[in-house]
Amino acid sequence: MNAEKQESHAPPIAALKERDLTELTLLFDRQDSDDIEADVINKLGMLYPEPSWDEELLFEKDVYDFLDGYL
């Protein structure tokens, strides 16, 4: 490996302005964030997991047929 090789990163497109930081702080610094998290976890718990792409279930055999034209 070349020890002299330096990593380069693109500069940010634009720096955040003070009003942007204020709005982001207001968005994420909420008193009800624990309630929101509990609600999201509850809703996600009600969803059924999707079958794996490797599984071929008889009752869902044609579920992925629409992909044939793209693959």
C-alpha positions as CSV (number, residue, x, y, z in Angstrom):
1,M,0.0,0.0,0.0
2,N,1.1,3.5,-0.7
3,A,1.8,5.3,2.6
4,E,1.6,8.7,0.8
5,K,-1.9,8.1,-0.5
6,Q,-4.3,10.5,1.2
7,E,-8.1,10.1,1.4
8,S,-10.0,12.9,-0.1
9,H,-13.6,13.7,0.6
10,A,-16.0,16.0,-1.2
11,P,-16.7,19.3,0.5
12,P,-20.2,19.8,1.8
13,I,-22.6,21.3,-0.8
14,A,-23.6,24.1,1.6
15,A,-23.1,24.7,5.3
16,L,-26.1,24.5,7.6
17,K,-27.5,27.9,8.5
18,E,-28.5,28.9,12.0
19,R,-32.2,28.6,11.1
20,D,-31.6,25.1,9.8
21,L,-29.9,24.1,13.0
22,T,-32.8,25.6,15.0
23,E,-35.4,23.8,13.0
24,L,-33.6,20.5,13.3
25,T,-33.2,20.9,17.0
26,L,-37.0,21.6,17.3
27,L,-37.7,18.5,15.2
28,F,-35.6,16.1,17.2
29,D,-35.8,17.7,20.7
30,R,-39.4,16.7,21.5
31,Q,-40.9,15.8,24.8
32,D,-43.0,13.1,23.2
33,S,-40.3,11.2,21.4
34,D,-40.6,8.2,23.7
35,D,-44.4,8.0,22.9
36,I,-43.6,8.2,19.2
37,E,-41.0,5.4,19.5
38,A,-43.5,3.2,21.4
39,D,-46.2,3.9,18.8
40,V,-43.8,3.0,15.9
41,I,-42.7,-0.2,17.6
42,N,-46.3,-1.1,18.3
43,K,-47.3,-0.6,14.6
44,L,-44.2,-2.5,13.3
45,G,-45.1,-5.4,15.6
46,M,-48.5,-5.7,13.9
47,L,-46.9,-6.2,10.5
48,Y,-46.2,-9.7,9.1
49,P,-42.7,-10.3,7.8
50,E,-42.4,-10.6,4.1
51,P,-41.4,-14.1,2.8
52,S,-37.8,-14.5,1.8
53,W,-36.9,-14.3,-1.8
54,D,-35.5,-17.8,-1.6
55,E,-38.8,-19.3,-0.3
56,E,-41.4,-20.5,-2.8
57,L,-44.7,-20.7,-1.1
58,L,-47.6,-22.3,-2.9
59,F,-50.1,-19.7,-2.0
60,E,-47.7,-16.9,-3.0
61,K,-46.3,-18.5,-6.1
62,D,-47.3,-15.7,-8.5
63,V,-46.5,-12.8,-6.1
64,Y,-43.2,-12.0,-7.8
65,D,-44.3,-12.8,-11.4
66,F,-44.4,-9.1,-12.3
67,L,-40.6,-9.1,-11.9
68,D,-40.0,-11.5,-14.8
69,G,-40.0,-8.7,-17.3
70,Y,-37.3,-6.8,-15.4
71,L,-34.9,-9.7,-14.5
